[in-house]
Amino acid sequence: MTRIVVLGAGQVGCCVAYLLSFIGNYEVFLADKFFSDFAKSVVKNSSVKSNVLDVSDVSATYDICARVGADAVCCCLPFKYSLPIATVAHKLGINYFDLTEDIKSSPAIRSLSCKSPQVIVSQCGLAPGLVNMLVNNYAKDFSFLDYVELRVGALPKSANLPLNHALLWSLDGLVNEYIKPAKHLVSGKVDVVDSLSNLTNVTIKDQQFEVFATSGGVGSLVSILQNKANNVEYKTIRHRGHCNKMLFLLDEIGLRKDLKTFKRLLANSMLSVAEDQVIIDFFLKGQNFAGDDHKEHITKTYVNLDIGDFNWRAIQWTTAASMCVVLDLAFAGYFIKPNDFCQDKINLKDFYNNRFGKFFDL
């Protein structure tokens, strides 16, 4: 049986481990330094095997992957651990998958795939990941794209919360996407803007939101579309008022120079919620292959979903199932060349037909 080590027993890591063991024919080892009551429940109600270890210790990660004879490792840890773990996988000659949105880590990780035969796929979650794959597939109907805008948000259903948001996923990842530069394509050239810039109010399916630039979500899509598109822009969806509160804390209060305090404030102020929603909203405008003007506007909304013994929040299952599809396809021989080790290039039909991808059509 194929053996998978999942690093990180957080909300998404637990879901990845559970889905792989519940839906797939995988032997799964979930590793982390601390297991919450929820993580313990996931292990108790599945065939997942728990392993308590300091996953930030590269040597410890190497040892467990070698000891259990892992065929792959899924990194569901904060972005700063992605490259060290990918390097471990590279040394062991096993497949590697992660969820990172970090604009510095992912290119270095992709370069490893050119140096060895194993499959190394970075950024295979929600955004980057699922949304980039969706846009890239719809872009195939265009001979030329004048403008592409991606909007993605994992949101509490109510805006009546401190800071107009809730802590739905990694705090480190959230802060990273708010402070690092946001890559986009302008007049065919790659450029960057400050995150939390280009704030705009929007209405999506009769709901009032705001969108603004954030780092990492566009993934490799800018590079993939560079020879086909003039302009590509990625924005995050939030309840209105959130962006200005973040700018106030970072720039007016001065917490951009004290990120430790900023993180502590967010952790104390952003409540956890039992239900959320993931919204994907994107536009493509250009010409089709007949030379006619062509437009696409796609909106998808995902909510909590019962899978097995658990009710998973939208951000959990969409991110986890997306990673599981990529892993499942990899072991089925879907990826052949190193430059194809990218979720963006997966055919949409192949994604939805996968046993994990079918959750997105429910």
C-alpha positions as CSV (number, residue, x, y, z in Angstrom):
1,M,0.0,0.0,0.0
2,T,1.2,3.5,-0.8
3,R,2.4,5.3,2.3
4,I,1.9,9.0,2.8
5,V,3.3,11.2,5.6
6,V,1.2,14.3,6.3
7,L,3.1,16.9,8.2
8,G,1.0,19.3,10.3
9,A,-2.1,18.2,12.3
10,G,-3.9,21.5,11.9
11,Q,-7.3,22.0,10.4
12,V,-6.2,21.3,6.8
13,G,-3.6,18.7,7.6
14,C,-6.1,16.6,9.5
15,C,-8.5,16.8,6.6
16,V,-5.8,15.7,4.1
17,A,-4.9,12.7,6.3
18,Y,-8.5,11.8,6.8
19,L,-9.5,12.0,3.1
20,L,-6.5,10.0,2.0
21,S,-7.3,7.2,4.4
22,F,-11.1,7.3,4.1
23,I,-11.5,7.7,0.3
24,G,-8.1,6.4,-1.0
25,N,-6.1,3.2,-0.7
26,Y,-3.4,5.0,1.2
27,E,-1.6,4.2,4.5
28,V,-1.4,7.6,6.2
29,F,0.9,8.9,9.0
30,L,0.0,12.2,10.5
31,A,2.9,13.9,12.3
32,D,3.0,17.0,14.5
33,K,4.4,18.2,17.8
34,F,0.9,18.8,19.2
35,F,-2.4,17.0,18.6
36,S,-5.5,19.0,19.4
37,D,-8.7,17.2,20.6
38,F,-10.0,17.5,17.1
39,A,-6.8,15.9,15.6
40,K,-7.0,13.1,18.1
41,S,-10.7,12.6,17.1
42,V,-9.7,12.3,13.5
43,V,-7.0,9.7,14.3
44,K,-9.5,7.8,16.5
45,N,-12.2,7.7,13.9
46,S,-10.0,6.7,11.0
47,S,-7.1,4.4,10.0
48,V,-4.7,7.4,10.2
49,K,-1.6,6.7,12.4
50,S,-0.5,9.6,14.7
51,N,3.2,10.4,15.2
52,V,4.2,13.0,17.8
53,L,7.3,14.8,16.7
54,D,8.8,18.2,16.2
55,V,8.0,18.7,12.5
56,S,10.0,21.9,12.4
57,D,13.1,19.7,13.0
58,V,14.2,18.6,9.5
59,S,16.2,15.6,10.8
60,A,13.1,14.4,12.6
61,T,11.1,14.7,9.4
62,Y,13.7,12.8,7.5
63,D,13.8,10.1,10.1
64,I,10.0,9.4,10.1
65,C,9.8,9.4,6.3
66,A,12.7,7.0,6.1
67,R,11.4,4.8,9.0
68,V,7.9,4.3,7.7
69,G,9.1,3.9,4.1
70,A,7.1,6.9,2.9
71,D,6.3,7.2,-0.8
72,A,5.3,10.8,-0.5
73,V,5.1,13.6,2.0
74,C,2.4,16.3,2.2
75,C,3.6,19.5,3.8
76,C,0.6,21.2,5.6
77,L,2.9,23.4,7.7
78,P,3.4,27.1,7.6
79,F,5.2,28.3,4.5
80,K,8.6,28.7,6.1
81,Y,8.9,24.9,6.4
82,S,8.0,24.1,2.8
83,L,11.5,24.3,1.1
84,P,13.3,22.4,3.9
85,I,10.7,19.6,3.7
86,A,10.8,19.6,-0.1
87,T,14.6,19.2,0.2
88,V,14.1,16.2,2.5
89,A,11.8,14.6,0.0
90,H,14.3,15.3,-2.8
91,K,17.1,13.6,-0.8
92,L,14.9,10.6,0.0
93,G,13.7,10.3,-3.6
94,I,10.0,10.5,-2.6
95,N,7.1,12.5,-4.0
96,Y,6.3,15.9,-2.4
97,F,3.2,18.1,-2.2
98,D,2.5,21.4,-0.4
99,L,0.0,24.2,0.0
100,T,2.4,27.1,0.2
101,E,1.5,30.6,-1.1
102,D,5.0,32.0,-0.5
103,I,6.4,33.7,-3.6
104,K,10.0,32.9,-2.7
105,S,9.7,29.2,-1.6
106,S,7.7,27.9,-4.5
107,P,10.2,28.7,-7.4
108,A,13.0,27.1,-5.4
109,I,10.8,24.0,-4.7
110,R,9.9,23.7,-8.4
111,S,13.6,23.8,-9.3
112,L,14.1,20.6,-7.3
113,S,11.7,18.7,-9.6
114,C,14.2,19.3,-12.5
115,K,16.9,17.5,-10.6
116,S,15.2,14.2,-9.8
117,P,12.6,11.8,-11.2
118,Q,10.1,12.1,-8.3
119,V,7.0,14.3,-8.5
120,I,7.4,17.6,-6.6
121,V,4.3,19.8,-6.7
122,S,4.1,23.0,-4.9
123,Q,1.0,25.2,-4.4
124,C,-1.7,22.5,-4.8
125,G,-4.4,23.7,-2.5
126,L,-7.2,26.3,-3.0
127,A,-5.4,29.6,-4.0
128,P,-2.9,28.9,-5.4
129,G,-4.1,25.6,-6.7
130,L,-7.8,25.0,-7.6
131,V,-8.6,28.6,-8.7
132,N,-5.5,28.8,-10.9
133,M,-6.3,25.5,-12.5
134,L,-9.9,26.7,-13.2
135,V,-8.7,29.9,-14.8
136,N,-6.0,28.1,-16.9
137,N,-8.6,25.7,-18.3
138,Y,-11.1,28.4,-19.2
139,A,-8.3,30.4,-20.8
140,K,-7.9,27.6,-23.4
141,D,-11.0,28.9,-25.1
142,F,-9.2,32.2,-25.8
143,S,-6.6,32.9,-28.5
144,F,-5.8,36.1,-26.7
145,L,-6.6,37.5,-23.2
146,D,-6.8,41.2,-22.6
147,Y,-7.8,40.9,-19.0
148,V,-8.0,38.2,-16.3
149,E,-9.1,38.9,-12.7
150,L,-9.1,36.2,-10.0
151,R,-11.0,36.8,-6.7
152,V,-10.9,34.2,-4.0
153,G,-12.0,34.4,-0.4
154,A,-12.5,32.0,2.6
155,L,-14.9,34.0,4.8
156,P,-17.1,33.6,7.8
157,K,-20.7,33.8,6.9
158,S,-21.2,36.9,9.1
159,A,-19.3,40.2,8.9
160,N,-20.3,41.1,12.4
161,L,-17.0,40.0,13.9
162,P,-13.9,41.8,15.3
163,L,-11.8,42.9,12.3
164,N,-14.7,41.8,10.0
165,H,-13.0,38.4,9.6
166,A,-12.3,35.1,11.4
167,L,-9.2,32.9,11.7
168,L,-10.0,30.2,9.3
169,W,-6.6,28.9,8.4
170,S,-2.9,29.4,9.1
171,L,-2.2,32.6,10.9
172,D,1.3,32.7,9.5
173,G,-0.1,32.2,6.0
174,L,-2.6,35.0,6.5
175,V,0.0,37.5,7.6
176,N,2.4,36.5,4.8
177,E,-0.2,37.2,2.1
178,Y,-0.9,40.6,3.7
179,I,2.7,41.8,3.9
180,K,4.5,40.3,0.9
181,P,4.2,41.9,-2.5
182,A,1.5,40.7,-4.9
183,K,2.6,39.6,-8.3
184,H,0.5,40.4,-11.4
185,L,0.8,40.9,-15.1
186,V,0.5,44.4,-16.6
187,S,0.7,45.0,-20.4
188,G,2.3,41.6,-20.8
189,K,5.0,42.3,-18.2
190,V,5.3,40.8,-14.7
191,D,5.1,43.4,-12.0
192,V,4.3,43.6,-8.3
193,V,2.1,45.8,-6.1
194,D,1.8,46.2,-2.4
195,S,-0.6,43.7,-0.7
196,L,-3.7,45.4,0.7
197,S,-3.7,47.8,-2.2
198,N,-6.2,48.3,-5.1
199,L,-9.2,48.1,-2.7
200,T,-12.6,47.9,-4.4
201,N,-16.1,47.2,-3.2
202,V,-17.9,44.4,-5.1
203,T,-21.2,42.5,-5.1
204,I,-21.0,38.8,-5.7
205,K,-24.3,36.9,-5.8
206,D,-26.1,39.7,-4.0
207,Q,-23.6,39.7,-1.2
208,Q,-21.5,42.8,-0.4
209,F,-17.8,42.3,-0.2
210,E,-14.5,44.1,-0.8
211,V,-11.5,42.8,-2.8
212,F,-7.8,43.8,-2.7
213,A,-4.4,42.6,-3.8
214,T,-2.7,39.9,-1.7
215,S,0.5,37.9,-2.1
216,G,0.8,34.4,-3.4
217,G,-2.7,33.5,-4.6
218,V,-1.9,33.9,-8.3
219,G,0.8,31.2,-8.0
220,S,2.4,30.3,-11.3
221,L,-0.5,31.5,-13.4
222,V,1.2,34.7,-14.3
223,S,4.1,32.8,-15.9
224,I,1.8,30.3,-17.6
225,L,-0.4,33.1,-19.2
226,Q,2.4,35.6,-19.9
227,N,2.6,34.9,-23.6
228,K,-1.2,34.9,-23.9
229,A,-2.6,37.6,-21.6
230,N,-2.0,41.3,-21.3
231,N,-3.2,41.7,-17.7
232,V,-3.6,39.2,-14.9
233,E,-4.7,40.3,-11.4
234,Y,-5.4,38.4,-8.2
235,K,-7.4,39.7,-5.3
236,T,-8.7,38.4,-2.0
237,I,-12.4,38.6,-1.1
238,R,-13.3,39.9,2.4
239,H,-16.2,41.4,4.2
240,R,-16.2,45.2,3.8
241,G,-14.0,47.1,6.3
242,H,-11.4,44.4,6.9
243,C,-8.7,45.8,4.6
244,N,-8.7,49.3,6.2
245,K,-8.5,47.8,9.6
246,M,-5.4,45.7,8.6
247,L,-3.8,48.8,7.1
248,F,-4.5,50.8,10.2
249,L,-2.8,48.2,12.4
250,L,0.2,47.7,10.1
251,D,0.9,51.3,9.0
252,E,-0.9,53.7,11.4
253,I,-0.1,51.7,14.6
254,G,3.2,50.6,13.2
255,L,2.8,46.8,13.5
256,R,4.4,46.2,10.1
257,K,7.7,46.6,12.1
258,D,6.4,44.3,14.9
259,L,4.8,41.3,13.2
260,K,5.0,39.3,16.4
261,T,2.6,41.7,18.1
262,F,0.5,41.9,14.9
263,K,0.1,38.1,14.9
264,R,-0.7,38.0,18.6
265,L,-3.4,40.7,18.1
266,L,-5.0,38.8,15.2
267,A,-4.9,35.5,17.1
268,N,-6.7,37.2,20.0
269,S,-9.2,39.1,17.9
270,M,-10.2,36.8,15.1
271,L,-12.6,34.2,16.5
272,S,-12.9,30.7,15.2
273,V,-16.2,29.9,13.5
274,A,-18.0,26.5,12.9
275,E,-19.3,27.5,9.4
276,D,-17.6,29.4,6.6
277,Q,-17.8,29.8,2.8
278,V,-15.2,29.7,0.1
279,I,-16.0,32.0,-2.9
280,I,-14.2,31.8,-6.2
281,D,-15.0,34.6,-8.7
282,F,-13.1,35.2,-11.9
283,F,-13.3,37.1,-15.2
284,L,-11.7,36.5,-18.5
285,K,-12.0,38.9,-21.4
286,G,-10.3,38.7,-24.8
287,Q,-10.8,37.0,-28.2
288,N,-11.7,33.4,-29.1
289,F,-10.0,31.4,-31.9
290,A,-12.6,32.7,-34.4
291,G,-11.4,36.3,-33.8
292,D,-14.6,37.3,-32.0
293,D,-14.7,39.1,-28.6
294,H,-15.2,36.6,-25.9
295,K,-15.9,36.8,-22.1
296,E,-16.3,34.4,-19.2
297,H,-17.4,35.1,-15.7
298,I,-17.4,32.2,-13.3
299,T,-18.5,32.2,-9.7
300,K,-18.4,29.2,-7.4
301,T,-19.4,29.0,-3.7
302,Y,-18.5,26.1,-1.4
303,V,-19.8,25.6,2.2
304,N,-19.4,23.0,4.9
305,L,-19.5,19.4,3.8
306,D,-20.1,16.1,5.6
307,I,-17.4,13.6,4.7
308,G,-17.3,10.4,6.8
309,D,-17.7,11.1,10.5
310,F,-17.0,14.9,10.3
311,N,-18.5,18.1,9.1
312,W,-15.6,19.9,7.4
313,R,-15.5,23.7,7.0
314,A,-15.3,24.9,3.4
315,I,-11.7,26.1,3.6
316,Q,-10.7,22.7,5.1
317,W,-12.2,20.4,2.6
318,T,-11.7,22.5,-0.6
319,T,-8.0,22.9,0.2
320,A,-7.4,19.3,1.4
321,A,-9.4,17.7,-1.4
322,S,-7.5,19.8,-4.0
323,M,-4.2,18.5,-2.6
324,C,-5.5,14.9,-2.6
325,V,-6.5,15.1,-6.2
326,V,-3.0,16.2,-7.2
327,L,-1.4,13.5,-5.1
328,D,-3.8,10.8,-6.4
329,L,-3.2,11.8,-10.0
330,A,0.5,11.8,-9.5
331,F,0.5,8.2,-8.2
332,A,-1.7,7.3,-11.2
333,G,1.1,8.5,-13.5
334,Y,-0.6,11.7,-14.6
335,F,2.5,13.9,-14.4
336,I,5.2,12.9,-16.9
337,K,7.6,15.8,-17.3
338,P,9.0,18.1,-14.5
339,N,7.5,21.2,-16.1
340,D,4.1,19.5,-15.9
341,F,4.4,19.2,-12.1
342,C,1.9,22.0,-11.6
343,Q,-1.8,21.9,-10.6
344,D,-2.6,24.7,-13.0
345,K,-2.0,22.4,-15.9
346,I,-4.4,19.6,-14.8
347,N,-7.3,19.1,-17.2
348,L,-10.6,20.2,-15.5
349,K,-12.4,17.0,-16.6
350,D,-9.6,14.8,-15.1
351,F,-9.8,16.8,-11.9
352,Y,-13.6,16.4,-11.5
353,N,-13.5,12.8,-12.5
354,N,-11.0,12.0,-9.7
355,R,-12.4,10.4,-6.6
356,F,-11.4,13.4,-4.5
357,G,-12.3,15.9,-7.2
358,K,-15.9,14.7,-7.2
359,F,-16.6,16.5,-3.9
360,F,-16.4,19.8,-5.9
361,D,-19.4,18.8,-8.0
362,L,-21.7,18.0,-5.0
